Amino acid sequence: MIKAILPDCVVAADLLTDPPDPMLFPEEDKAIGQADEQRRAEFATARVCAHDALRKLGLRPSPVLPGLRGEPQWPAGVVGSITHCPGYRAAVLGLSSKVTAIGIDSERNEALVDGILDAISLPEEREALRRLATAHPRVHWDRVLFSAKEAVYKAWFPLTKRWIDFEDIVVTLDPASGVFTARLRVPGPRAHGQRLARFTGRWLVDAGLILTAVVVPAPARRGPAPALQGARA
């Protein structure tokens, strides 16, 4: 499903159900430890997706272990993101030569619990959500906003190794294009010598799910300068 909102520079693998006997590397099995059944299913199926995505990149699958904040640790030269929610698991990967950052998130298309919207949004965002809800009442726009900010955080953290608060991200949703823009209210990370002041992503609402994705392409590499006419090799 998530492939529909991704550029061609990345690969994706997703599942709607948990396999009965997911194959994990011993290191992954140890990392999940004595977690409860639900957490173990989320972790294991997400790793199945991650291994499949590594194959799609032409790489041999390897253990994908959680970092200090739970972020997936990818092999050298790989950029990626994992998501899971009830009824959906996914991994999206790209080569670092082509992609600077990836952040994905999945949520059920359900309203946020009371009080959460005020904690994760700004007044201008809440006003925009009210207009969207009037025009498109079947979509829980508060949850789309939450998911978009989660995707931005997942793209942000590997570049900075720092937390960013929800109110430090101002999201604008365009229902006509399915594109969102996230403006940072704090100094953005530096990547390839440039500071990122905003992230752009896409979202999809289908089959009871909300999917969001942020993919920051790497700058195009310039080829060698053409030789001057008459110059010696």
Secondary structure, 3 states (H helix, E strand, C coil): CHHHHCCCCCEEEEECCCCCCCCCCHHHHHHHCCCCHHHHHHHHHHHHHHHHHHHHCCCCCCCCEECCCCCEECCCCEEEEEEEECCEEEEEEEECCCEEEEEEEEEECCCCCCCHHHHHCCHHHHHHHHHHHHHCCCCCHHHHHHHHHHHHHHHHHHHHCCCCCHHHEEEEEECCCCEEEEEECCCCCEECCEECCEEEEEEEEECCEEEEEEEEECCCCCCCCCCCCCCCC
